[in-house]
Amino acid sequence: MFEFHDHRKDLAAPTNEMIERQAERYEQIFTLFKEYRDVIESVTFWGMADDYTWLDHFPVQGRKNWPFLFDEQHEPKSAFWRVASI
């Protein structure tokens, strides 16, 4: 969700802009997956929810990341609903 040159460490939660950008990106990716569904057998996530992710502190040490379809309370995010509607 962070832009490449964004090295902020001060966010306690993703901004609305970040949440929307994430939802758009997931929608684009899963639309492409659907287009190629005849050759894609599965999609694997390296985690389930934002409360625990290997992306915390990577690539910026000391920064929280929110990469998944479910938030830290395991509630679906906008990105989940975009993917589910495809």
N, C-alpha and C positions, 0 to 999 in steps of 0.2 A: 504494500500500500504506500510505502514511502517512495518519493521520487529518488532517482539515482543519487543526486547530489545533496539530498536532505539528510543531515546528520544530527537532527534534533534528538535530545534525550529527555526533554522536559514534559512530554505528553503522558498523562495518566490514562488517557483513553483516546481512541482514534477520533479524528475530526469528522464532521458530517461529509465533507468533501472526500476524505479518504474512504469512508464507508461506501459512498456512491461510486467512486472510481473502482473500488474492489468489486462491487456488484456488477458494474459494466464489464470489467475484465473477465470475471467468472462467466458471465453470459456469453461473451465472445468466444472464450475457450470451449465451453460446453456446446455451443452451437457448431463449432468446428468439429468437435468430437462426434456430434450427432451426424454431421455430414459424412463422416468417414466411419460410421458405425459398422459397416461391413468388414472393416479390417481392425477395428479396435474392440478388444474383448473385455477390457476392464480399465478402470481408473483407480489409482491408489493414492490416498492421502497419507502423509507422514504425520498423523496425529488426528485428533477429533475436534478439539475446541481450543479457544484462545488462552485458556488458563495454563496450558502446558504445551510449549512448542520449542523445537530445536532452533527456531529462528529468533527467539529472544536472545539479545546480545550479539546477534550476527546480522549483518556484517559490522554493525556499530556496537561496540562494547558498552554496556549499561543502558541499552535501549530496549523497551518492550515492543513486541511485534504482535499483530493481530491478523494472521493469515487465513484463518479457517472460516467455514460456513456457519460455525456456532461460536457465540461469544464466551466470555469467561464463566458465565452462569449456565452454559450449555443451552442457551436459547438461540433459535435460528436468527441469523442476520439477514439483511437485504439480499446479500449474495445467495443465500440458501433459496430464497423464494424465486429469484431469477433463474437459478439452475432447475428448480422443481417445475417451473413453468415451461421449460423447453420440451 
